[in-house]
Amino acid sequence: MDPNTGAGPDGHGTPVGRRLVLGMLGLGAGAMAAAPWLQDRLETALGAVADKDPTGVTGLLPNGGGFRYYSVTSSVPPKDAGSYRLTVGGLVDRPGAYRLADLRALPQTRLVRDVQCVTGWRVPETPFEGVRLSTLLDAAGVRREARAVRFTCFDGAYSESLTLDQARRPDVLVALKLRDEPLGHSHGGPVRLYVAPMYFYKSAKWLSGITVTDEVRPGYWEERGYDVDAWVGRSNGRDDDPTA
Amino acid sequence: MTPPPERTAARPPRDGERDGGRAAERDEERAGQPGGGSRVLRFSPAERWIHRTTALLLGACVLSAACLYLPALAELVGRRALVVTVHEWTGILTPLPALLGLASRAFRADLTRLNRFGPHDRRWLRAALRRDHRRQERPAGKFNAGQKLYAGYLAGAVLVMAGTGLLMWFTGLAPLVWRTSATFVHDWLALAIGIVLLGHIGKALADPEARRGMRTGRVERAWAAREHPLWRTDESTGDAAEEDAGKTGDGH
C-alpha cells in the first residue's frame, strides 16, 4: 500500500479531480466576468422564446422573464369585491373605508413604466391602472402636522411607508388593474400600492390600510436592511435605469 | 463513536424490509454462506456521517432555493424572510462536513482515489460516451470515472455557489456589477447542479447495493467485484481498521 495516501494503487494517476475543482472555480470566475455580456444575450434569446412558449417552461429558467411571487407570510387569504375594504385613517379630518366598487368609481389613471425589483429582475413597460393616492388623501383631508403615510396589508405582516411629498406624486397609485386586467391575488390583488419611481418592494401587495402619520415608519423589508427612500437607480447600492 | 456493529461481519443485515422481498431473499442467501465473509467494508462511519450531513444540508439548501425560486412553491410556502435565512445558512455550511472529515484517514484516502484518474478511467469514460454497458469496457477502482467526475464537479460547483452566494448575502462586499454577475452565475449554476444531483439520486435509486454500502458501510463482495473490479477491498478494510484503532486511542 502507498504509505502516503492509504489509497493503494487506486490512488495513482493524473489528478483530474483537482483540475476539475480548479476548473470549476476558474469557470465561475470567468462567468462572473462575462456575465454582463452573457446575461444580455440570454435575456434577449429567452425573451424571444418565452413569447412563443405555450408550455411556460422558459418561465422556470433563470431570468426567464416576468414577475416573481414574493410573500413574507405563509398564506394570504384572498379577498374579492364583497370582502375587500381599504381604510383611510390617522391624521386626517375624514377617516373612512372604501369598497372595491367605490375605488372603481373614482377617476382612474393609467401608467406604463418598467417594474424594477431590488433583487434584479425588471419587467419592461408594464401598464398599471388605479386611483391616484393623492386623490384619496385629499378626500380624507390631511392635517397640518402630518408628514408621512403608512401602508398596511391584509396578509397580516407587510407594511410600507412614504413621506407625504412622495405619496402625493402623480405616479403613485392605489392600483386596481395590471396589464389592463383586474389585479389578481398573486399580484397583490384586488388592490395594491404602485409606486412607479421606486423599487418594487415599495409597491405593497394586498393593500388594506392607509394611515397618515407624523413620521416615516420603516416597512417590513426596511426593518431588514432595505432603504426607506427606494428610488430606482439611486438607493440600495444599485444603479438600475430609473423607472420614472 | 464506537466501531460499527457491521464489523462483526456475521451480523445479519436488518435493512431487508427497505428494499422489499428481493433484498430479503439475498440476505437469506448470504446468511447461508459459511463465515458470512461476503461483505466488505466500503465506507467508514466517519465517511457515512460526512455523506449524511452533506446530503441533509445540501438537500435543505436546494429545497429552500426551490421555495424562493419556483412561483408555485413560493406561493405555497411564502415566509420569505425565514426561507432566505434557511437557504443562506444551509448553503454556507454545506462544505463543512467534508472539511471536518479531512480529519478521517479513510476519507482522505477516498479523496485521493476520487482525485486520481488512471488509464482504466479513460476507458470507462469512452465506453460511457458510446453507451457501451459491457462489463469488460467499464473497468473501475473503488470509484468509477463517472463518480470521480461527479465528485470533482460538485466540489467545485459548491465552492462557486458559496462564493457567489456570499456576494449576494453581504451586499456591501463588492460593487453592484459584481452582485448582478454573481446572481447570474448563481442562478444558472443552480440549474446545472440540480440536474446533476437528480442524476446522482437516480443512480442510487437504481442500485440497492450501492445504497446499502452508504447506509451500512458494507457491500457484497460479489457486487464489489462486478461494479468495481479493480478495487482491492482488503486494503480499504485496512484503512478503516487503522481508523478504528485511532478512535479507540492507540493510533494517530
Interface residues (C-beta under 8 A of the other chain):
Chain A: M1 T5 G6 A7 G8 P9 D10 G11 H12 G13 T14 P15 V16 G17 R18 R19 L20 V21 L22 G23 M24 L25 L27 G28 A31 M32 A33 A35 P36 L38 Q39 G59 L60 L61 P62 N63 R68 Y69 Y70 S71 V72 T73 S74 S75 V76 T119 G120 S186 R224 N236 G237 R238 D239
Chain B: Y69 L70 P71 A74 E75 V77 G78 R79 R80 A81 R105 A106 R108 A109 D110 L111 T112 R113 L114 N115 R116 F117 G118 P119 D121 G141 K142 K148 L149 A151 G152 Y153 A155 G156 A157 L159 V160 G163 T164 T171 G172 L176 V177 W178 T180 S181 A182 T183 F184 V185 D187 W188 L189 A190 L191 L230 W231 R232 E235 S236 G238 D239 E242
